[in-house]
């Protein structure tokens, strides 16, 4: 079983010309789901919706800002 509980991730968007105008961009906000054994799960969405970021979090390449990932 794989369970995601309120996973969130944001990145700092840096404005090189006006550093004080830099801001945080939410890429993933409060995603939760459960995938049981013997289930196939697909992740679909338009460009820029956070699919790759979610996969990087699941495989350990990125850390979440908040939330939990439970496996088995």
GILINPE-V415922 format. One record per helix or strand. SS is the DSSP state (hx for helix, st for strand). FROM is the first residue (numbers start at 1). LEN is the number of residues. Records with the same first field share a line. If there is no record, write none. Layout:
SS: FROM-LEN, FROM-LEN
This chain:
st: 2-12, 23-13, 66-6
hx: 19-3, 51-8
